[in-house]
Amino acid sequence: MKRRGALALLALGILLAGGASVIVLGIARQAGEASRAVIPQVYVVMAAREIPDQAVVTPDALVVRPFPAEFAPPGAISQPEQVVGKFAVGTIYRDQIVMNGHVTTGRKATSLSDRVPPGRVVVWLPMPDLLAGQVGFQPGDRLDILLSLKLVQSEVGDTPSNASNSNGMSTQTTLQNVEIFALGEQQQAGVKAAEGGVSARTSASTQPLALLVDHQDAIIIKYIKDSGGTIDLALRSSDEERIVRTDAVTVDSIAERFRFRVPQEVRTVPAEPRQAMQQEPRP
């Protein structure tokens, strides 16, 4: 009798557990359906990979994915056909939702300013007459700027009493590893008036060099142009970037290094005293 009662209780427990499982599954199913009903989905176009600025958007760069409608940004594009063949306005990064403002039907016209890296400026230097029309510089070439300048010793620390005997030419490397940004774009960019010093010294047949430098080096180049000295350019190897220390060259350093001798005045003896010396008897 007791055994039948235990079996009955066991069967009742199994039935209750099964019923509870059915109820839990039903609640879970209803909750899933309710969640899908509460959060509606929309389809948006996303970038499948990074699309560079001004690049043409191609079909392989796009993917369509569902997205919660409540969080979809205004202007989000839902059809790839609205994007393909247009140009990116700024970089579009991977998994970024593509919106109307991210693409345009025409490529943006580039300017010189768009090509200048932040923290750098472009200055124009006249091509030396010796190089004009004979050397095929290219943008990206690296140059050293050489300057020969007439100096007065009193300007570099000597006393005025010695200045009259110390005038002379001094040659030195000024800026090194300067990158050529462009050639002859000064007139195209309409900045001839702003760089009047260059246009005054540059003939119509020469192309000014546009050099990419930092702000301080731009001031140095301005001084080099206005100093009245002679400018020459040395073309660097594309594999060399180091700054080389050089010694300034003057007439004194040339004479000392190559052992030049200063010509001495030739002293001549007058003819009459020479004849008198010849007629004097020997003792």
ZIFEN-V893479 format. One record per residue. N is the residue number from 0. RES is the residue in three letters. D_LAST is the distance of its C-alpha to the last C-alpha in whole Angstrom. Layout:
{{N/RES/D_LAST} {N/RES/D_LAST}}
This chain:
{{0/MET/177} {1/LYS/174} {2/ARG/172} {3/ARG/173} {4/GLY/172} {5/ALA/168} {6/LEU/168} {7/ALA/169} {8/LEU/166} {9/LEU/164} {10/ALA/165} {11/LEU/165} {12/GLY/161} {13/ILE/160} {14/LEU/162} {15/LEU/160} {16/ALA/157} {17/GLY/157} {18/GLY/158} {19/ALA/155} {20/SER/153} {21/VAL/154} {22/ILE/154} {23/VAL/151} {24/LEU/150} {25/GLY/152} {26/ILE/150} {27/ALA/146} {28/ARG/147} {29/GLN/148} {30/ALA/145} {31/GLY/143} {32/GLU/145} {33/ALA/145} {34/SER/141} {35/ARG/141} {36/ALA/143} {37/VAL/141} {38/ILE/137} {39/PRO/137} {40/GLN/135} {41/VAL/133} {42/TYR/130} {43/VAL/127} {44/VAL/124} {45/MET/121} {46/ALA/117} {47/ALA/117} {48/ARG/114} {49/GLU/111} {50/ILE/110} {51/PRO/107} {52/ASP/106} {53/GLN/107} {54/ALA/108} {55/VAL/111} {56/VAL/114} {57/THR/116} {58/PRO/119} {59/ASP/118} {60/ALA/116} {61/LEU/120} {62/VAL/123} {63/VAL/126} {64/ARG/127} {65/PRO/130} {66/PHE/129} {67/PRO/132} {68/ALA/133} {69/GLU/132} {70/PHE/129} {71/ALA/128} {72/PRO/125} {73/PRO/126} {74/GLY/124} {75/ALA/124} {76/ILE/125} {77/SER/128} {78/GLN/127} {79/PRO/124} {80/GLU/125} {81/GLN/124} {82/VAL/120} {83/VAL/119} {84/GLY/117} {85/LYS/115} {86/PHE/112} {87/ALA/111} {88/VAL/110} {89/GLY/108} {90/THR/108} {91/ILE/112} {92/TYR/112} {93/ARG/114} {94/ASP/118} {95/GLN/117} {96/ILE/120} {97/VAL/119} {98/MET/120} {99/ASN/120} {100/GLY/117} {101/HIS/115} {102/VAL/115} {103/THR/115} {104/THR/115} {105/GLY/112} {106/ARG/108} {107/LYS/106} {108/ALA/104} {109/THR/100} {110/SER/98} {111/LEU/94} {112/SER/95} {113/ASP/97} {114/ARG/95} {115/VAL/92} {116/PRO/93} {117/PRO/94} {118/GLY/90} {119/ARG/88} {120/VAL/87} {121/VAL/86} {122/VAL/83} {123/TRP/82} {124/LEU/78} {125/PRO/77} {126/MET/75} {127/PRO/72} {128/ASP/71} {129/LEU/69} {130/LEU/72} {131/ALA/75} {132/GLY/77} {133/GLN/75} {134/VAL/76} {135/GLY/80} {136/PHE/80} {137/GLN/84} {138/PRO/86} {139/GLY/85} {140/ASP/81} {141/ARG/79} {142/LEU/76} {143/ASP/73} {144/ILE/71} {145/LEU/68} {146/LEU/66} {147/SER/63} {148/LEU/63} {149/LYS/60} {150/LEU/60} {151/VAL/58} {152/GLN/57} {153/SER/59} {154/GLU/62} {155/VAL/61} {156/GLY/60} {157/ASP/57} {158/THR/56} {159/PRO/56} {160/SER/52} {161/ASN/51} {162/ALA/54} {163/SER/52} {164/ASN/49} {165/SER/52} {166/ASN/54} {167/GLY/54} {168/MET/57} {169/SER/59} {170/THR/61} {171/GLN/64} {172/THR/67} {173/THR/70} {174/LEU/73} {175/GLN/74} {176/ASN/77} {177/VAL/79} {178/GLU/82} {179/ILE/83} {180/PHE/86} {181/ALA/86} {182/LEU/85} {183/GLY/85} {184/GLU/88} {185/GLN/87} {186/GLN/88} {187/GLN/92} {188/ALA/92} {189/GLY/92} {190/VAL/89} {191/LYS/87} {192/ALA/87} {193/ALA/87} {194/GLU/83} {195/GLY/82} {196/GLY/79} {197/VAL/79} {198/SER/81} {199/ALA/78} {200/ARG/75} {201/THR/77} {202/SER/78} {203/ALA/81} {204/SER/80} {205/THR/79} {206/GLN/81} {207/PRO/81} {208/LEU/81} {209/ALA/83} {210/LEU/82} {211/LEU/84} {212/VAL/83} {213/ASP/84} {214/HIS/84} {215/GLN/81} {216/ASP/79} {217/ALA/81} {218/ILE/79} {219/ILE/76} {220/ILE/76} {221/LYS/77} {222/TYR/74} {223/ILE/72} {224/LYS/73} {225/ASP/73} {226/SER/69} {227/GLY/68} {228/GLY/66} {229/THR/66} {230/ILE/68} {231/ASP/69} {232/LEU/71} {233/ALA/71} {234/LEU/74} {235/ARG/75} {236/SER/77} {237/SER/80} {238/ASP/80} {239/GLU/78} {240/GLU/79} {241/ARG/76} {242/ILE/74} {243/VAL/70} {244/ARG/68} {245/THR/65} {246/ASP/61} {247/ALA/60} {248/VAL/57} {249/THR/55} {250/VAL/51} {251/ASP/50} {252/SER/52} {253/ILE/51} {254/ALA/48} {255/GLU/48} {256/ARG/50} {257/PHE/49} {258/ARG/45} {259/PHE/44} {260/ARG/41} {261/VAL/40} {262/PRO/38} {263/GLN/35} {264/GLU/34} {265/VAL/31} {266/ARG/28} {267/THR/26} {268/VAL/23} {269/PRO/24} {270/ALA/23} {271/GLU/21} {272/PRO/19} {273/ARG/18} {274/GLN/18} {275/ALA/15} {276/MET/13} {277/GLN/13} {278/GLN/12} {279/GLU/9} {280/PRO/6} {281/ARG/4} {282/PRO/0}}
